[in-house]
Amino acid sequence: MSDAAPAGSEQQVHDSVEAWLQSVAAGRDGASVLAIIADAHAPLADRLPAGATVVSPPGSLDALPDGTRFGLGLIIGGLEALPATRTGEQLLARLRDLYCDRVEVLVEPGSGWSRSRMLALEYTLSARVRHQAGEDWRVYAWDLSVYNPERDWNTPEHWANPQNFRRYRW
């Protein structure tokens, strides 16, 4: 499966990791940001809003704070640093389900985290980041506000054919 974005989807292209990080974290309170940053990208932690929670990947599942919900979760090079693929999937699912309203994951090319694999975990390709080596890094995102939109047909007014309640007996 190709890493190209589906037709009609909007995809941002950033000139550097720093530019992407600045656009994502702009206007955020530091207390609402959780960042999992690999040691190779540790200098990027200085570009996060003051007060952001920063965790290193090898022990990131155990180091996540209990009961705290963050507005934004970032993973920068963290998936590649984890010891097993299953651990990466667990981390992505836990961030999505328990810790963050929005999660953005920066994936390096050739890391084994393909578009289809990220889609299986409900992450969509949202941006690309140009890198010095020539190959673009991919940014996958999950956002609670667009995950499950309210549907007209799935409301109490339309559920279970209420117009037939007095007409038919089941």
TISE-113819 format. One line per 4 residues: their letters; for each residue x, y, z of C-alpha. Coordinates in Angstrom, 3 decimals, padded with zeros to 6 digits. Example, Ala and Ser with C-alpha at 12.3 -4.5 7.8 and 13.67 -1.06 7.14 Angstrom:
as = 012.300/-004.500/007.800 | 013.670/-001.060/007.140 $
//
This chain:
msda = 000.000/000.000/000.000 | 001.300/003.424/-000.909 | 002.039/006.140/001.620 | 000.333/008.697/-000.597 $
apag = -002.577/010.563/000.931 | -006.073/009.690/-000.275 | -007.536/011.938/-002.951 | -009.166/015.056/-001.551 $
seqq = -007.368/014.992/001.787 | -005.436/018.016/002.950 | -001.846/017.339/003.821 | 000.610/019.888/005.132 $
vhds = 004.271/019.885/004.150 | 006.780/021.351/006.605 | 010.362/022.296/005.812 | 011.814/020.874/009.031 $
veaw = 010.936/018.967/012.178 | 011.281/022.230/014.114 | 008.750/023.970/011.835 | 006.278/021.099/012.269 $
lqsv = 006.747/021.104/016.037 | 006.236/024.856/016.209 | 002.999/024.670/014.193 | 001.620/021.822/016.306 $
aagr = 002.499/023.260/019.706 | 001.625/026.883/018.885 | -000.817/028.340/021.381 | -000.764/025.301/023.656 $
dgas = -000.307/025.451/027.403 | 002.721/023.374/028.403 | 000.752/021.453/031.023 | -001.500/020.073/028.285 $
vlai = 001.352/018.604/026.192 | 002.785/015.098/026.578 | 005.857/014.378/024.446 | 007.618/011.064/023.962 $
iada = 010.972/011.915/022.398 | 013.768/009.512/021.473 | 017.263/010.346/022.694 | 018.376/011.146/019.131 $
hapl = 015.798/013.952/019.021 | 016.236/015.170/022.622 | 017.182/018.756/021.612 | 013.622/019.164/020.267 $
adrl = 012.319/019.082/023.846 | 013.568/022.676/024.202 | 011.099/023.761/021.513 | 008.073/022.484/023.445 $
paga = 005.938/024.845/025.531 | 007.217/025.380/029.090 | 005.871/022.795/031.515 | 005.340/020.042/028.931 $
tvvs = 005.687/016.470/030.201 | 008.572/014.751/028.380 | 009.145/010.994/028.547 | 011.840/008.879/026.879 $
ppgs = 010.655/005.884/024.820 | 012.160/002.722/026.311 | 010.128/003.001/029.511 | 007.367/005.215/028.152 $
ldal = 004.485/002.838/028.862 | 005.404/002.666/032.542 | 006.346/006.346/032.827 | 003.001/007.744/031.682 $
pdgt = 001.242/009.619/034.494 | -001.914/007.910/035.760 | -005.219/009.716/035.494 | -003.891/012.727/033.586 $
rfgl = -005.509/013.771/030.299 | -003.465/015.887/027.879 | -004.686/018.032/025.028 | -001.808/016.998/022.765 $
glii = 000.432/013.958/022.660 | 003.567/013.914/020.496 | 005.776/010.989/019.584 | 009.046/012.007/017.946 $
ggle = 011.255/009.087/016.973 | 009.827/007.129/019.865 | 008.307/004.223/017.973 | 011.626/003.226/016.441 $
alpa = 013.295/003.271/019.872 | 010.867/000.801/021.446 | 012.067/-002.781/021.904 | 009.171/-004.458/020.069 $
trtg = 006.507/-003.611/017.537 | 003.769/-004.769/019.901 | 004.993/-002.281/022.519 | 004.673/000.520/019.948 $
eqll = 001.112/-000.490/019.144 | 000.263/-000.563/022.843 | 001.758/002.895/023.314 | -000.209/004.367/020.393 $
arlr = -003.444/002.791/021.628 | -002.910/003.909/025.215 | -002.184/007.504/024.190 | -005.272/007.520/021.986 $
dlyc = -007.626/005.864/024.469 | -006.492/007.114/027.874 | -004.172/010.093/027.748 | -004.649/012.518/024.845 $
drve = -007.375/014.342/022.943 | -005.043/014.671/019.944 | -001.965/012.590/019.124 | 000.637/013.329/016.429 $
vlve = 003.336/010.805/015.563 | 006.453/011.624/013.533 | 007.533/008.481/011.681 | 010.937/008.165/010.044 $
pgsg = 011.105/006.577/006.575 | 011.989/002.911/006.533 | 010.966/002.441/010.151 | 008.428/-000.297/009.464 $
wsrs = 005.451/001.859/010.459 | 003.539/001.871/007.182 | 000.420/003.835/006.334 | -001.765/000.724/006.471 $
rmla = -000.403/-000.188/009.885 | -001.106/003.295/011.249 | -004.595/003.273/009.705 | -005.283/000.021/011.527 $
leyt = -004.643/001.933/014.758 | -006.940/004.797/013.575 | -004.110/007.230/012.773 | -004.332/009.131/009.476 $
lsar = -001.557/010.737/007.456 | -001.779/014.448/008.206 | 001.549/015.979/007.152 | 004.985/015.418/005.737 $
vrhq = 008.236/016.850/007.039 | 011.166/017.395/004.709 | 014.430/015.934/005.938 | 018.035/016.588/004.969 $
aged = 018.472/013.019/003.693 | 015.918/013.707/000.966 | 013.152/011.370/002.037 | 010.139/012.927/003.763 $
wrvy = 009.148/011.896/007.249 | 005.448/011.240/007.769 | 003.195/012.649/010.478 | 000.186/010.583/011.502 $
awdl = -002.536/012.061/013.671 | -005.550/010.995/015.673 | -008.011/013.597/016.927 | -010.897/012.885/019.282 $
svyn = -012.922/015.826/017.948 | -013.116/014.338/014.436 | -012.981/010.664/015.372 | -016.677/010.010/015.952 $
perd = -018.923/012.752/014.564 | -022.557/012.903/015.643 | -024.852/011.376/013.043 | -028.420/012.505/012.398 $
wntp = -029.743/008.983/012.082 | -028.213/007.885/015.384 | -030.224/010.162/017.653 | -033.139/009.335/019.941 $
ehwa = -035.552/010.962/017.481 | -034.674/008.533/014.695 | -033.724/005.398/016.558 | -035.892/002.262/016.422 $
npqn = -038.633/003.769/014.230 | -040.540/005.702/016.923 | -043.317/006.498/014.408 | -044.317/002.829/014.612 $
frry = -044.469/002.526/018.403 | -048.270/002.803/018.629 | -048.949/001.321/015.205 | -047.406/-002.155/015.498 $
rw = -046.838/-004.624/018.310 | -043.658/-006.570/018.270 $
//
